[in-house]
Amino acid sequence: MKIKDLDIYAIDIPRSDTLKTSYGSNETATTILTIIKTDEGIDGYGQASVDAPFYGETAESMVINLKKHVKPNIIGLNPLNHTNILSVINQNLPFHNHTFTISAIDMALWDLKGKIMNTPLYNLLGGKINEGIKLMGFVHHDTPSEMANHAKQIIKEKGYKVLKMKIGMDPVDDIKRYKAVIDAIDDDVCIQVDGNTGYTIDQALPTLKIMENLGKLGTIEQPVYRNKDMTTLAKHLSTPIMADEAIYGPIDAIDVVENKSASLALMKISKHGGITSVNNIGSIFDSAGLGLSIAIYYDLIAVSAVHLACCLNAVRWPSPATDLEDTIIDNPLIEKNNMIYPNDKPGLGVELNFDKIEKYKIEI
């Protein structure tokens, strides 16, 4: 069996609500879809998020790199020689600078391998140790009163035990919003605050100490940029620190462990370079006795996240539910009681809806 072609699409789907962070605002979610085609008629599906201009690669650069530097170098290769293919790609696109691009190919290779071997992805990753991914709610950035009302509503509707909210924009306003939300929720619900590196250390320490003293603070996700400052926060706060932007590849995960910068980490498959890289990071964190959460994002990325979560012992923190108005996959994930489960079909176990792909396709 050989790879005979690589199809590449840029997809843009509206969000159900505007995502506002310390980086800026987004009303849509852009992803790059890859389809590896073989000479035996079996296709592998991959997808990577586009988080530029906040961080990572632009959609334009990813499409160009896939067309010019990946596609010509993988045509004719055996898709089961996964490690060799990643090595070939890394020779043309250094891993640390192109994790998003590489992740779209890595995912398609895993899907293809599962289809060839007629087994679900979770079996290829070692088999289930967990049943799926636990979900948390997301409180979109708004006025304190609107955020409080939203928190009440989603807890009433879904019964979440963890809510996530964005901070890192203005310390005084962040505290007001945080207090409004915790005053609106029950004592058995906690909050994950996500700073997206928006604070300096002199802002972060007093602000987060106030939130900690107010109560119901479950974890603090990447409020500052530098690992050294994350380590300072970990020393002075009792709430677990969660790394996000601090980790791209496995080497970064080792640095976080060695410097005691965080006790949890949020995995984003595209940012880390794909399923293979997240699996490696999971082994590092598990060996260090630390925990993970895997962001489900949307579409194929969400499906991959669920398969990974089933196989990684370190996964013990929930993930925010997806927030897109539509999907390009035909058979959505199984959701029950705030858990998402994989299906038992080969590979990722899903089919693409090409009508939806045409609808949301954008020209790059």
Secondary structure as a PSIPRED ss2 file (coil, helix, strand):
# PSIPRED VFORMAT (PSIPRED V4.0)

   1 M C   1.000  0.000  0.000
   2 K C   1.000  0.000  0.000
   3 I E   0.000  0.000  1.000
   4 K E   0.000  0.000  1.000
   5 D E   0.000  0.000  1.000
   6 L E   0.000  0.000  1.000
   7 D E   0.000  0.000  1.000
   8 I E   0.000  0.000  1.000
   9 Y E   0.000  0.000  1.000
  10 A E   0.000  0.000  1.000
  11 I E   0.000  0.000  1.000
  12 D E   0.000  0.000  1.000
  13 I E   0.000  0.000  1.000
  14 P E   0.000  0.000  1.000
  15 R E   0.000  0.000  1.000
  16 S E   0.000  0.000  1.000
  17 D E   0.000  0.000  1.000
  18 T E   0.000  0.000  1.000
  19 L E   0.000  0.000  1.000
  20 K E   0.000  0.000  1.000
  21 T C   1.000  0.000  0.000
  22 S C   1.000  0.000  0.000
  23 Y C   1.000  0.000  0.000
  24 G C   1.000  0.000  0.000
  25 S E   0.000  0.000  1.000
  26 N E   0.000  0.000  1.000
  27 E E   0.000  0.000  1.000
  28 T E   0.000  0.000  1.000
  29 A E   0.000  0.000  1.000
  30 T E   0.000  0.000  1.000
  31 T E   0.000  0.000  1.000
  32 I E   0.000  0.000  1.000
  33 L E   0.000  0.000  1.000
  34 T E   0.000  0.000  1.000
  35 I E   0.000  0.000  1.000
  36 I E   0.000  0.000  1.000
  37 K E   0.000  0.000  1.000
  38 T E   0.000  0.000  1.000
  39 D C   1.000  0.000  0.000
  40 E C   1.000  0.000  0.000
  41 G C   1.000  0.000  0.000
  42 I C   1.000  0.000  0.000
  43 D E   0.000  0.000  1.000
  44 G E   0.000  0.000  1.000
  45 Y E   0.000  0.000  1.000
  46 G E   0.000  0.000  1.000
  47 Q E   0.000  0.000  1.000
  48 A E   0.000  0.000  1.000
  49 S E   0.000  0.000  1.000
  50 V C   1.000  0.000  0.000
  51 D C   1.000  0.000  0.000
  52 A C   1.000  0.000  0.000
  53 P C   1.000  0.000  0.000
  54 F C   1.000  0.000  0.000
  55 Y C   1.000  0.000  0.000
  56 G C   1.000  0.000  0.000
  57 E C   1.000  0.000  0.000
  58 T C   1.000  0.000  0.000
  59 A H   0.000  1.000  0.000
  60 E H   0.000  1.000  0.000
  61 S H   0.000  1.000  0.000
  62 M H   0.000  1.000  0.000
  63 V H   0.000  1.000  0.000
  64 I H   0.000  1.000  0.000
  65 N H   0.000  1.000  0.000
  66 L H   0.000  1.000  0.000
  67 K H   0.000  1.000  0.000
  68 K H   0.000  1.000  0.000
  69 H H   0.000  1.000  0.000
  70 V H   0.000  1.000  0.000
  71 K H   0.000  1.000  0.000
  72 P H   0.000  1.000  0.000
  73 N H   0.000  1.000  0.000
  74 I H   0.000  1.000  0.000
  75 I C   1.000  0.000  0.000
  76 G C   1.000  0.000  0.000
  77 L C   1.000  0.000  0.000
  78 N C   1.000  0.000  0.000
  79 P C   1.000  0.000  0.000
  80 L C   1.000  0.000  0.000
  81 N C   1.000  0.000  0.000
  82 H H   0.000  1.000  0.000
  83 T H   0.000  1.000  0.000
  84 N H   0.000  1.000  0.000
  85 I H   0.000  1.000  0.000
  86 L H   0.000  1.000  0.000
  87 S H   0.000  1.000  0.000
  88 V H   0.000  1.000  0.000
  89 I H   0.000  1.000  0.000
  90 N H   0.000  1.000  0.000
  91 Q H   0.000  1.000  0.000
  92 N H   0.000  1.000  0.000
  93 L C   1.000  0.000  0.000
  94 P C   1.000  0.000  0.000
  95 F H   0.000  1.000  0.000
  96 H H   0.000  1.000  0.000
  97 N H   0.000  1.000  0.000
  98 H C   1.000  0.000  0.000
  99 T H   0.000  1.000  0.000
 100 F H   0.000  1.000  0.000
 101 T H   0.000  1.000  0.000
 102 I H   0.000  1.000  0.000
 103 S H   0.000  1.000  0.000
 104 A H   0.000  1.000  0.000
 105 I H   0.000  1.000  0.000
 106 D H   0.000  1.000  0.000
 107 M H   0.000  1.000  0.000
 108 A H   0.000  1.000  0.000
 109 L H   0.000  1.000  0.000
 110 W H   0.000  1.000  0.000
 111 D H   0.000  1.000  0.000
 112 L H   0.000  1.000  0.000
 113 K H   0.000  1.000  0.000
 114 G H   0.000  1.000  0.000
 115 K H   0.000  1.000  0.000
 116 I H   0.000  1.000  0.000
 117 M H   0.000  1.000  0.000
 118 N C   1.000  0.000  0.000
 119 T C   1.000  0.000  0.000
 120 P E   0.000  0.000  1.000
 121 L H   0.000  1.000  0.000
 122 Y H   0.000  1.000  0.000
 123 N H   0.000  1.000  0.000
 124 L H   0.000  1.000  0.000
 125 L C   1.000  0.000  0.000
 126 G C   1.000  0.000  0.000
 127 G C   1.000  0.000  0.000
 128 K C   1.000  0.000  0.000
 129 I C   1.000  0.000  0.000
 130 N C   1.000  0.000  0.000
 131 E C   1.000  0.000  0.000
 132 G C   1.000  0.000  0.000
 133 I E   0.000  0.000  1.000
 134 K E   0.000  0.000  1.000
 135 L E   0.000  0.000  1.000
 136 M E   0.000  0.000  1.000
 137 G E   0.000  0.000  1.000
 138 F E   0.000  0.000  1.000
 139 V E   0.000  0.000  1.000
 140 H C   1.000  0.000  0.000
 141 H C   1.000  0.000  0.000
 142 D C   1.000  0.000  0.000
 143 T C   1.000  0.000  0.000
 144 P H   0.000  1.000  0.000
 145 S H   0.000  1.000  0.000
 146 E H   0.000  1.000  0.000
 147 M H   0.000  1.000  0.000
 148 A H   0.000  1.000  0.000
 149 N H   0.000  1.000  0.000
 150 H H   0.000  1.000  0.000
 151 A H   0.000  1.000  0.000
 152 K H   0.000  1.000  0.000
 153 Q H   0.000  1.000  0.000
 154 I H   0.000  1.000  0.000
 155 I H   0.000  1.000  0.000
 156 K H   0.000  1.000  0.000
 157 E H   0.000  1.000  0.000
 158 K H   0.000  1.000  0.000
 159 G C   1.000  0.000  0.000
 160 Y C   1.000  0.000  0.000
 161 K C   1.000  0.000  0.000
 162 V E   0.000  0.000  1.000
 163 L E   0.000  0.000  1.000
 164 K E   0.000  0.000  1.000
 165 M E   0.000  0.000  1.000
 166 K E   0.000  0.000  1.000
 167 I C   1.000  0.000  0.000
 168 G C   1.000  0.000  0.000
 169 M C   1.000  0.000  0.000
 170 D C   1.000  0.000  0.000
 171 P H   0.000  1.000  0.000
 172 V H   0.000  1.000  0.000
 173 D H   0.000  1.000  0.000
 174 D H   0.000  1.000  0.000
 175 I H   0.000  1.000  0.000
 176 K H   0.000  1.000  0.000
 177 R H   0.000  1.000  0.000
 178 Y H   0.000  1.000  0.000
 179 K H   0.000  1.000  0.000
 180 A H   0.000  1.000  0.000
 181 V H   0.000  1.000  0.000
 182 I H   0.000  1.000  0.000
 183 D H   0.000  1.000  0.000
 184 A H   0.000  1.000  0.000
 185 I C   1.000  0.000  0.000
 186 D C   1.000  0.000  0.000
 187 D C   1.000  0.000  0.000
 188 D C   1.000  0.000  0.000
 189 V C   1.000  0.000  0.000
 190 C E   0.000  0.000  1.000
 191 I E   0.000  0.000  1.000
 192 Q E   0.000  0.000  1.000
 193 V E   0.000  0.000  1.000
 194 D E   0.000  0.000  1.000
 195 G C   1.000  0.000  0.000
 196 N C   1.000  0.000  0.000
 197 T C   1.000  0.000  0.000
 198 G C   1.000  0.000  0.000
 199 Y C   1.000  0.000  0.000
 200 T C   1.000  0.000  0.000
 201 I H   0.000  1.000  0.000
 202 D H   0.000  1.000  0.000
 203 Q H   0.000  1.000  0.000
 204 A H   0.000  1.000  0.000
 205 L H   0.000  1.000  0.000
 206 P H   0.000  1.000  0.000
 207 T H   0.000  1.000  0.000
 208 L H   0.000  1.000  0.000
 209 K H   0.000  1.000  0.000
 210 I H   0.000  1.000  0.000
 211 M H   0.000  1.000  0.000
 212 E H   0.000  1.000  0.000
 213 N H   0.000  1.000  0.000
 214 L H   0.000  1.000  0.000
 215 G C   1.000  0.000  0.000
 216 K C   1.000  0.000  0.000
 217 L E   0.000  0.000  1.000
 218 G E   0.000  0.000  1.000
 219 T E   0.000  0.000  1.000
 220 I E   0.000  0.000  1.000
 221 E E   0.000  0.000  1.000
 222 Q C   1.000  0.000  0.000
 223 P C   1.000  0.000  0.000
 224 V C   1.000  0.000  0.000
 225 Y C   1.000  0.000  0.000
 226 R C   1.000  0.000  0.000
 227 N H   0.000  1.000  0.000
 228 K H   0.000  1.000  0.000
 229 D H   0.000  1.000  0.000
 230 M H   0.000  1.000  0.000
 231 T H   0.000  1.000  0.000
 232 T H   0.000  1.000  0.000
 233 L H   0.000  1.000  0.000
 234 A H   0.000  1.000  0.000
 235 K H   0.000  1.000  0.000
 236 H H   0.000  1.000  0.000
 237 L C   1.000  0.000  0.000
 238 S C   1.000  0.000  0.000
 239 T C   1.000  0.000  0.000
 240 P C   1.000  0.000  0.000
 241 I E   0.000  0.000  1.000
 242 M E   0.000  0.000  1.000
 243 A E   0.000  0.000  1.000
 244 D C   1.000  0.000  0.000
 245 E C   1.000  0.000  0.000
 246 A C   1.000  0.000  0.000
 247 I C   1.000  0.000  0.000
 248 Y C   1.000  0.000  0.000
 249 G C   1.000  0.000  0.000
 250 P H   0.000  1.000  0.000
 251 I H   0.000  1.000  0.000
 252 D H   0.000  1.000  0.000
 253 A H   0.000  1.000  0.000
 254 I H   0.000  1.000  0.000
 255 D H   0.000  1.000  0.000
 256 V H   0.000  1.000  0.000
 257 V H   0.000  1.000  0.000
 258 E H   0.000  1.000  0.000
 259 N H   0.000  1.000  0.000
 260 K C   1.000  0.000  0.000
 261 S C   1.000  0.000  0.000
 262 A C   1.000  0.000  0.000
 263 S C   1.000  0.000  0.000
 264 L E   0.000  0.000  1.000
 265 A E   0.000  0.000  1.000
 266 L E   0.000  0.000  1.000
 267 M E   0.000  0.000  1.000
 268 K C   1.000  0.000  0.000
 269 I H   0.000  1.000  0.000
 270 S H   0.000  1.000  0.000
 271 K H   0.000  1.000  0.000
 272 H H   0.000  1.000  0.000
 273 G C   1.000  0.000  0.000
 274 G C   1.000  0.000  0.000
 275 I H   0.000  1.000  0.000
 276 T H   0.000  1.000  0.000
 277 S H   0.000  1.000  0.000
 278 V H   0.000  1.000  0.000
 279 N H   0.000  1.000  0.000
 280 N H   0.000  1.000  0.000
 281 I H   0.000  1.000  0.000
 282 G H   0.000  1.000  0.000
 283 S H   0.000  1.000  0.000
 284 I H   0.000  1.000  0.000
 285 F H   0.000  1.000  0.000
 286 D H   0.000  1.000  0.000
 287 S H   0.000  1.000  0.000
 288 A C   1.000  0.000  0.000
 289 G C   1.000  0.000  0.000
 290 L C   1.000  0.000  0.000
 291 G E   0.000  0.000  1.000
 292 L E   0.000  0.000  1.000
 293 S E   0.000  0.000  1.000
 294 I E   0.000  0.000  1.000
 295 A C   1.000  0.000  0.000
 296 I C   1.000  0.000  0.000
 297 Y C   1.000  0.000  0.000
 298 Y C   1.000  0.000  0.000
 299 D H   0.000  1.000  0.000
 300 L H   0.000  1.000  0.000
 301 I H   0.000  1.000  0.000
 302 A H   0.000  1.000  0.000
 303 V H   0.000  1.000  0.000
 304 S H   0.000  1.000  0.000
 305 A H   0.000  1.000  0.000
 306 V H   0.000  1.000  0.000
 307 H H   0.000  1.000  0.000
 308 L H   0.000  1.000  0.000
 309 A H   0.000  1.000  0.000
 310 C H   0.000  1.000  0.000
 311 C H   0.000  1.000  0.000
 312 L C   1.000  0.000  0.000
 313 N C   1.000  0.000  0.000
 314 A C   1.000  0.000  0.000
 315 V E   0.000  0.000  1.000
 316 R C   1.000  0.000  0.000
 317 W C   1.000  0.000  0.000
 318 P C   1.000  0.000  0.000
 319 S E   0.000  0.000  1.000
 320 P E   0.000  0.000  1.000
 321 A C   1.000  0.000  0.000
 322 T C   1.000  0.000  0.000
 323 D C   1.000  0.000  0.000
 324 L E   0.000  0.000  1.000
 325 E C   1.000  0.000  0.000
 326 D C   1.000  0.000  0.000
 327 T C   1.000  0.000  0.000
 328 I C   1.000  0.000  0.000
 329 I E   0.000  0.000  1.000
 330 D C   1.000  0.000  0.000
 331 N C   1.000  0.000  0.000
 332 P C   1.000  0.000  0.000
 333 L C   1.000  0.000  0.000
 334 I E   0.000  0.000  1.000
 335 E E   0.000  0.000  1.000
 336 K E   0.000  0.000  1.000
 337 N C   1.000  0.000  0.000
 338 N C   1.000  0.000  0.000
 339 M E   0.000  0.000  1.000
 340 I E   0.000  0.000  1.000
 341 Y E   0.000  0.000  1.000
 342 P C   1.000  0.000  0.000
 343 N C   1.000  0.000  0.000
 344 D C   1.000  0.000  0.000
 345 K C   1.000  0.000  0.000
 346 P C   1.000  0.000  0.000
 347 G E   0.000  0.000  1.000
 348 L C   1.000  0.000  0.000
 349 G C   1.000  0.000  0.000
 350 V C   1.000  0.000  0.000
 351 E C   1.000  0.000  0.000
 352 L E   0.000  0.000  1.000
 353 N C   1.000  0.000  0.000
 354 F H   0.000  1.000  0.000
 355 D H   0.000  1.000  0.000
 356 K H   0.000  1.000  0.000
 357 I H   0.000  1.000  0.000
 358 E H   0.000  1.000  0.000
 359 K H   0.000  1.000  0.000
 360 Y H   0.000  1.000  0.000
 361 K E   0.000  0.000  1.000
 362 I E   0.000  0.000  1.000
 363 E C   1.000  0.000  0.000
 364 I C   1.000  0.000  0.000
